[in-house]
Structures are given as structure tokens and as C-alpha cells.
């Protein structure tokens, strides 16, 4: 999985690693635009919008053929849902609402072949290997697979150390809006409850020797010391850029 290995290499360096979360609209050229813009990865969001499976597989294929990391966020994290996500051919998964290490054991069952897991490989994900031997799947898919468990609840906060330390976890992630809702401060990023929770997760990731994935305003997060960043959703970024452009032209 060269794209996943490349992303892991960048995460082990001190450089910023930047991506976007594609939710509202998905088309093949968006992957090309992301590459040409200098992004390091994209995540296709299947949790909040069920994109056509052929379109998702085509985007994963483009990433596979060009060496660009294309990840998926599945709607669920049970073994069956993870297996279906893996069949589309991503090089990694952003996992919503992870609350315990036991959930990651089930993810492992859907992502890894026996004897380490229970996956039955198929679909476009088979294109990562040239031969259907266990060692080919292990070295060509499983060993570099990017897994980002999102903590989005008080239970996840309580079990963060186990989640971060799990062998499957590449980097600990957070869903800041959902977490803020469950902490009683929805959408208020400077509230002490969500600020302390994010600091706790970041410290927990560091103690486990793992990067910490964060989504939000890139310059602000980078100034706060975050390095593994998701800059947002493309349509939201487009709207903000257009609003700024329109405003600047009207002031001339």
C-alpha cells in the first residue's frame, strides 16, 4: 500500500500533514484537484452522505494508481461495515464514535484476514495485491493500513488511553463538534470543557507514541501546535473563499 506507507512516513516527520473531508459532493476530479493543491490525503465521508459505491471505488483507484492517500469514513464500525469499506479499496479508515478498544478489535476483524482477523477479501480492494496469498494481503494491505479512531463522547474520553494504544491505531482522532455536544457545549470551541478534552486526547496520543488528528481552521490549529490536520469540507472551504473574494472585489 504505497499511499499509506507514504502517509505514515510524513506522519513520522515533523512536517504538517494536511487533508480534507469530502462529504457533500464527490467527483473524480476533486481527487486530482486535491493532489494538485498540495494536500497530503483526502477522506471520503460515508457516515453523513452515502456516495455511490462506484464513484468511491474510482476515487480510491485513482489514489492507488497515483500513490495519493484516499481514506474512507464508514457509517458504522462493526466488522461487516468495515469489510465492505475495505472492499472499495481505500488505504485507510477514519472511524466514527469509537468508545473503547473492544470496538477496534471488531474493526480488526473486518480489516484483517485470518488468522489475525476475519475479513473475506473482495471487490476493488483486491487490486492492492497481485496474488491472493495471505502474506501478500498482510504486507500489501494490512501492515500499512491507516486507522484513525475518532473520540466523540465522554466514554471515548475515559477510554482514550486504550484506544490510542491499540495496535490498530495509527493516530488518535477527535470529532470536536460531536464531542462538544456531548460535553454540553455544542459548537463552542473555546469552552473549557472541550478545550480540556482535546488537550487530554492530544496528550494521550503523545504518551502512546501516536500522532493526533484534528479537524478545523488550519492556521489556528497549526498555531496551536497541531500537525496532522483536516482543513474541513471542500464545499465549506469553497463558500468561505468565494465570500472573501466577493467581499474584496466589492471593496475596490
Secondary structure, DSSP 8 states (H G I E B T S, - for coil): -HHHHHHHHHHHSSS-EEEEEE-S---HHHHHHHHHTT-SEEEEE-SSS---HHHHHHHHHHHHHHT-EEEEE-S--SHHHHHHHHHTT-SEEEESS---HHHHHHHHHHHSBTTT--B---GGGGGG-SS--HHHHIIIIITT-EEEEEE-SHHHHHTHHHHHHSTT-SEEEE-HHHHHHHTT-TT-TTSHHHHHHHHHHHHHHHHTT-EEEEES-HHHHHHTT--EEE---HHHHHHHHHHHHHHHHHT-
